[in-house]
Amino acid sequence: MTQHTQQHSTWLAAHEAEVSADDLWVHYYSVGGNVGAFELEAYLHGMYPLPVRERNTIALALNELIDDLPQRRKAEFMDGPEQD
Protein backbone atom coordinates (compact mmCIF):
# COMPACT_ATOMS: atom_id res chain seq x y z
CA MET A 1 0.00 0.00 0.00
CA THR A 2 1.16 3.52 -0.71
CA GLN A 3 0.61 6.72 1.24
CA HIS A 4 -1.89 7.79 -1.43
CA THR A 5 -3.81 4.50 -1.19
CA GLN A 6 -4.11 4.85 2.58
CA GLN A 7 -5.18 8.49 2.33
CA HIS A 8 -7.79 7.67 -0.30
CA SER A 9 -9.21 4.74 1.68
CA THR A 10 -9.50 7.02 4.70
CA TRP A 11 -11.29 9.70 2.69
CA LEU A 12 -13.69 7.11 1.22
CA ALA A 13 -14.47 5.61 4.60
CA ALA A 14 -15.10 9.03 6.19
CA HIS A 15 -17.20 10.15 3.23
CA GLU A 16 -19.35 7.00 3.16
CA ALA A 17 -19.82 7.08 6.95
CA GLU A 18 -20.62 10.82 6.80
CA VAL A 19 -18.00 11.54 9.46
CA SER A 20 -16.97 15.20 9.31
CA ALA A 21 -13.34 16.25 9.45
CA ASP A 22 -14.09 18.15 12.68
CA ASP A 23 -15.64 15.11 14.38
CA LEU A 24 -12.77 12.93 13.17
CA TRP A 25 -10.19 15.42 14.42
CA VAL A 26 -11.73 15.56 17.92
CA HIS A 27 -11.59 11.77 18.23
CA TYR A 28 -8.15 11.57 16.57
CA TYR A 29 -6.78 14.11 19.04
CA SER A 30 -8.32 12.21 21.97
CA VAL A 31 -6.48 9.02 20.97
CA GLY A 32 -3.10 10.76 20.75
CA GLY A 33 -3.03 12.45 17.34
CA ASN A 34 -0.56 15.29 16.94
CA VAL A 35 -1.65 17.31 13.90
CA GLY A 36 -4.15 20.14 13.87
CA ALA A 37 -7.66 20.09 12.45
CA PHE A 38 -6.59 22.05 9.35
CA GLU A 39 -3.80 19.58 8.55
CA LEU A 40 -6.09 16.60 9.09
CA GLU A 41 -8.69 18.02 6.70
CA ALA A 42 -5.99 18.79 4.12
CA TYR A 43 -4.72 15.19 4.48
CA LEU A 44 -8.20 13.81 3.88
CA HIS A 45 -8.36 15.73 0.61
CA GLY A 46 -4.91 14.53 -0.47
CA MET A 47 -3.26 17.92 -0.11
CA TYR A 48 -1.06 17.35 2.96
CA PRO A 49 1.18 14.30 3.42
CA LEU A 50 1.51 12.87 6.92
CA PRO A 51 3.90 10.36 8.48
CA VAL A 52 2.75 6.74 8.78
CA ARG A 53 2.16 7.08 12.55
CA GLU A 54 -0.27 9.97 12.09
CA ARG A 55 -2.03 8.30 9.16
CA ASN A 56 -2.49 5.15 11.23
CA THR A 57 -3.79 7.18 14.19
CA ILE A 58 -6.32 8.85 11.89
CA ALA A 59 -7.36 5.42 10.57
CA LEU A 60 -7.73 4.14 14.14
CA ALA A 61 -9.85 7.12 15.20
CA LEU A 62 -12.03 6.89 12.10
CA ASN A 63 -12.53 3.15 12.47
CA GLU A 64 -13.57 3.60 16.11
CA LEU A 65 -16.15 6.17 15.04
CA ILE A 66 -17.36 3.88 12.26
CA ASP A 67 -17.66 0.95 14.69
CA ASP A 68 -20.52 2.84 16.33
CA LEU A 69 -22.38 3.04 12.99
CA PRO A 70 -24.02 0.36 10.86
CA GLN A 71 -21.54 -1.69 8.78
CA ARG A 72 -19.31 0.67 6.71
CA ARG A 73 -16.01 0.66 4.81
CA LYS A 74 -13.02 1.15 7.12
CA ALA A 75 -9.73 2.98 6.60
CA GLU A 76 -6.65 0.86 5.96
CA PHE A 77 -3.58 0.67 8.19
CA MET A 78 -0.08 0.58 6.75
CA ASP A 79 2.45 -1.95 7.94
CA GLY A 80 5.93 -2.48 6.66
CA PRO A 81 7.92 -0.11 4.46
CA GLU A 82 6.22 2.55 2.41
CA GLN A 83 5.97 1.90 -1.33
CA ASP A 84 5.70 5.17 -3.25
C-alpha positions in Angstrom: 0.0 0.0 0.0 1.2 3.5 -0.7 0.6 6.7 1.2 -1.9 7.8 -1.4 -3.8 4.5 -1.2 -4.1 4.8 2.6 -5.2 8.5 2.3 -7.8 7.7 -0.3 -9.2 4.7 1.7 -9.5 7.0 4.7 -11.3 9.7 2.7 -13.7 7.1 1.2 -14.5 5.6 4.6 -15.1 9.0 6.2 -17.2 10.2 3.2 -19.3 7.0 3.2 -19.8 7.1 6.9 -20.6 10.8 6.8 -18.0 11.5 9.5 -17.0 15.2 9.3 -13.3 16.3 9.5 -14.1 18.1 12.7 -15.6 15.1 14.4 -12.8 12.9 13.2 -10.2 15.4 14.4 -11.7 15.6 17.9 -11.6 11.8 18.2 -8.2 11.6 16.6 -6.8 14.1 19.0 -8.3 12.2 22.0 -6.5 9.0 21.0 -3.1 10.8 20.7 -3.0 12.5 17.3 -0.6 15.3 16.9 -1.6 17.3 13.9 -4.1 20.1 13.9 -7.7 20.1 12.5 -6.6 22.0 9.4 -3.8 19.6 8.5 -6.1 16.6 9.1 -8.7 18.0 6.7 -6.0 18.8 4.1 -4.7 15.2 4.5 -8.2 13.8 3.9 -8.4 15.7 0.6 -4.9 14.5 -0.5 -3.3 17.9 -0.1 -1.1 17.3 3.0 1.2 14.3 3.4 1.5 12.9 6.9 3.9 10.4 8.5 2.7 6.7 8.8 2.2 7.1 12.5 -0.3 10.0 12.1 -2.0 8.3 9.2 -2.5 5.2 11.2 -3.8 7.2 14.2 -6.3 8.9 11.9 -7.4 5.4 10.6 -7.7 4.1 14.1 -9.8 7.1 15.2 -12.0 6.9 12.1 -12.5 3.1 12.5 -13.6 3.6 16.1 -16.2 6.2 15.0 -17.4 3.9 12.3 -17.7 1.0 14.7 -20.5 2.8 16.3 -22.4 3.0 13.0 -24.0 0.4 10.9 -21.5 -1.7 8.8 -19.3 0.7 6.7 -16.0 0.7 4.8 -13.0 1.2 7.1 -9.7 3.0 6.6 -6.7 0.9 6.0 -3.6 0.7 8.2 -0.1 0.6 6.7 2.4 -1.9 7.9 5.9 -2.5 6.7 7.9 -0.1 4.5 6.2 2.6 2.4 6.0 1.9 -1.3 5.7 5.2 -3.3 
